[in-house]
Amino acid sequence: MKLSTVLKSTACFAVLAGVTLAATGADAQERVRWKMGSTYAGSLTQLGTLGKRVDERIDAVSGGNIQIKFYEPGALVPALEVFDAVSSGSIDAAFSTPGYWAGKVPALQLFGAVPFGPQAGEYLAWVKFGGGQEIFDELYGRHGIKSLFCGLIAPEASGWFAKEINSPEDLKGLKMRFFGLGAKVMEKLGVSTQLLAGGDIYPALELGTIDATEFSMPAIDLKLGFHQVAKYYYFPGWHQQSTLFDLMINKEKWDKLSDTQKAQIESVCADNIGYGFAEGEAIQFSALKELQEKGVQIKKWSPEMLDTMRTAWEEVASEMSAEDADFKIAYDSLQSFRTDYKIWKDIGYLD
């Protein structure tokens, strides 16, 4: 055999050996095949598509070693029952927002959206570097859940109404779908609120079960068709200046992952945060133009109305802090961070 042939054969053997070793290393990690529930339909702009993106990206990033299959709301469990399902291990994971779990862990609402709260940069700063993450982990951990922040969107609208709202008196007696802590503010102002999943809102408006609703930002609300049954659309979204989403994972199953697998899922979620925020900022103006073309009246709350809502929120925050020790810990942490952050915000940013 010629020397060149021997060298080529040796080189090929080395390459094949390397491939075999790499494959063995991948196989050493137990393959993950999880089912992921969702509180949002996969076709819903951002809220659902960000959940589906987790499915797609983790498969690519892990080379197929991790598959977290997205299931539509109701396919595994009802949309608003995913917390208990993940906690018990009946499903592996779920894509949602912490703000939905007011009845289980009131303090988690502060990690979904906060009335008159921080915008995206400040919110992430508190979570990642201001103590928020540690509180978040503790709250979920008690329920057997490991949750990763896995999405972020910009300000929402604050509501669709069938009639113009000019004073606090105009709110009294309304039946309205409202999310999270903002619902408690509206209740202070005489509104009867209820929490409905996204797919249940339009029928409730159409049938008159509710008189008004808030849900999300223009590009998302447009897709749900609220403009067909309500023509007054109010801004700014005082109740949700930014909204965080999370990937809840059964903690026992999370703990069994290798460090590499955990890092891959964490990396996908971190990427999803940046992607979601940028996408949300890019698609709102075209949606607003289309809504105006459809006859929607875009309204801004007066300073007086916003002051009334802010006062009501301060009362709510004080009451909830007195009632729930965990809420107080999380809220005090956020407020302390915001006080310090204001030193930077006031000098570093244009008004």
N, C-alpha and C positions, 0 to 999 in steps of 0.2 A: 504494500500500500504506500502511495506517495505521502511525503511529509505534509503537503498541503491538504490532502484528503483527511489525514489524521487530525490536523489542526481544526479543520472545518467540523469534523465529527465531534471533537472535544467541545468546541464552542456551542454547537447545537445542544449537546447534552447539558452544558452549564445553563443555557437559557431555559431548557425544559425543566431542569431541576429547580431553577428559580421560580418558574411559574407554579410548579407543584408545591413548593414551600409556601408561596403566597396564598395559594388556594387552601392549603392546610391551615394557615393562620386565620383565614376568613372563616373556615369551617369550625375552627376552635371556638368561635363565638357562636353561641346558640342563635339560630335564625329567629327573628321576631316576626310574628304574623298576628297583628292586632286588629281589632275592630274598633273604629272610632265613631261614636255617635255625634250628633250636632244639634244645636238649638236653632240653626239657620239652614234653610234650603240651599243646596249646592249651587243653584242658579242665581242666588241673590247676590248682587254686586257687592263686593268686598266682604260683607259679613259671612256669606257662604263660600265665595270663591277663595277667600284666604284660608278657610279650613281645607278645601280641596287642594290648595297649593301645598299644604303640609304633606298630604298624601303623596303628591307628585314629587316634591323635592327630596323627601327623606328616602324615597326609593332610589333616586338618582345619586344622592350624596353617599349612601351606604352601599352602592353597587348591588342593590337588591337584597342585602342582608337584613334590612329592616323594611317592613311593609306595614303601614298604618292605614288601613282602608277606610275611607270616608263613607259613612252611611247617612242617608237623608233622615231628617227628623221623623220619628215614628217608626222607622224601619227596624230599629233595635228596641228603643223605648221612646215614650213621648218626649217631646222637645225639652220640657221643663222638669224632667225626671232624671236627667243624665247625671246629676250630682250624686244621687243615691246609688245609681247603677255603677258608677265608677268606684264609689266608696266601698260597695259590697263586693266588687270584682265581677259582677255579672256582665259588664262590658269592660274592655281594657282601658279605653280612653274616650275623651269627648272634647269637642271644640265649642267654646262658649265664652261668656264673660262673667267675671266674679259678681257683677252687679245683680245677677238674677237670684242670688241665694240669700236674700234678705231674711226669709223665714227660717233659715238654718244657721247662718253665721252673719248677723247684722254687720259686723265690722268688714266683711269682705266687700261690701258695697263701695267702700272707700278705695278699692283697687280696681273698680270698673269705671266710675266717673263720679266727679264731685261737683255739686252745684257751686257756681262762682269759683270753681277750682282751677288748678293749674292747666296751662296749655301743654302740648306734647313734650317739649324739651324739659320743662320744669318737672313734669310728672315722672318722666324717665329718670331724671336726676335724683329725685327722692327715692324712687324704687331701687335704683342700682347703687346709689352712694349715700343716701340719707337715712337708711334704716328701714325703709319700707319692705324690702325683700325678706328680711328676717322675720318681720311680723307676719307677712303673707305666708311664708313657709310654715310657721307655727300654727296659724289658723287652719290651713288645709291639712297639715300633718295629723292633727287630732282626729280627723275623719278618714284617715287611711288614704289620703290623696297627695300625690306630688304634682304640683301644677307649675307650668312654665308660662311666663308671659309670652304670647305668641302672635300678637297683632296689635295694631294701633291705628286709629283713624282720627282725623281732624274734627273740628267743631261740627255739631249737629244742628239741625233746625230745632226750634222749641215748640212747634205745634201746628197742626192743621185745624182750622175752625170753620164752621159753616157760616158764622157771622163775625163781623168785626169786633174786636175787643179793645175798648178804649179806657177802661178803668177796672180796678179790682172787683167792682160790683158786677161787671159783665161776666165774671168767671163763676160767680156763686150759682150753685145748683147744676152746673154742667157735669155730665158723665164723660170721663175721659180715660183713654188708655195712656198710662204713663209709666215710665221705667225708673227703677232705683230710688235713690234719695230724693230726686226731683219730685216724685209722687207725693212724698210727705210734705213738701213745700206747697204743692198744689192743694193738698187737703187742708192745710192751714188757711188757704184762701177760699175755702168753701167748695172745692171741686171734689166730686166723688170719683176716685181713681180705681182702676183695675189693671193688672198686668196680663197682657195677651201676647202670645207668640206671634211672630210676623205674619204668618199665613192666615191668622184668625182676625186680623184687624179690619181689612177691607169689608168682609161680610158684616162685621159688627157695625161699621159705619153705615153701610148701605141699608141695613135693617133698622137702624136707629137704636140699637142696643147701647151704643155710645154716641156722644154728640161731637167728640173731637178726639184727636190723637196726636201723639208725637211718636216717632220711631227712629229716624236716622237722618242722614244728610240728603241733599237734593237728588243726587244720582241714584240713591237707593230708594228714596220715597217715590221718585218718578216711576221706577220699575214696578212698584206695588200699586200704582194707579190711584193714590189717594186724591189726586187733583180732580178725579171724576165725581167725587162726592163731597168735597170741601174746597173752597176757593181762596180762603185766607191763610197765608203761610207765613208764620212769624219767626223772626230772628232777633238777636243772636241766640244761640243755644246755651243759655245761661246755666242749664242743668248739666250739660256735657260739652265742655270746651275741648275735651279730648276723651277718648274712650279706649280702654285697654281690653284685650281679649286674651284668653288663656287656653292652653292645652292641658286638661286634667288627665292624669294617669294614675291608675291604681298603684299605690305605693309599693306593695309587695312585688308587683311586676317590674316597677321601676328599679327597685333595689337589686333585682336579679340581672339587670343589664350589665354589660362590661363597661369600663370607663370610656372606651372608644364609642360604644353605642350611645351612651348618655351624651357625650360631647357632640355626636352627630345630630341628635335630636335637638339639643340646645342651640347648635349652630343654625339649623333650619328655622327654629323659632325666632332667633335674633335677626336673621335675614328677613323673615316674614314681617317683623315690626317695621323695618325700614321700607320695605316694598309697599306695605299697606298704607303707611303715612304718605309716601310720595304719590302713590296712585290716587288716594283720596283727594289730595290737594289739586291734582291735575284734571279731575273729571267733574268738578262741581259747577264751573261757570257755564259749560255747554248745557248741563241739565237745567240750570236756572233760566237760561235763554229759552229752552224748549217749554218749560213750565209757563213762562210768561206768554209765549205764543199760544198756549192752550187756555189762556184766560185767567191764570192764577194771579192773585193779588199778593205781591211780595211786601211784607210789612216788617217794620222794626219796632220793637218795644220802646216806649217812651222812657226817659230817665226816671220818671216817677214810678212807672210800673216795675222797672228793674230794681229800684230802691225798695219797693214793697216786697218783692220776691226775695231780695237779699236779706231783709230783716226777718222774713219768715224762715229762711234757711238758717240763720244764726240761732233762732229759737229751736229749730229742729235739731241742729247739731248739739246744742246745749242739753236738750232733753235726752237725746240718745246717749250722750256721754255719761249722763247721770244714771241711765238705766242699764248700761252694758259696759263692763270694765274693759273688754277687748276693743270696743268701739272707741272708748276714751283714749286708750293707749295708741291706737292707730291714728286717730284724729289729732291728738296732741303732737305726735311725731310729725305728721304732715304740716301742721300749723307752725311748729317750731322751725321746720326746714324752710317753709315759705317766707317766714319773717327774715331769715338770713338770706335767702335767695333774692329777696327784694332789693337788698343792698347792691347786688350785681345787676339785676334787671333794670333798675332805675337809671343806672349809669351806662350800662352796656348796650341797651337797645333804644331805638327810636320809639317815640310814643305812638 
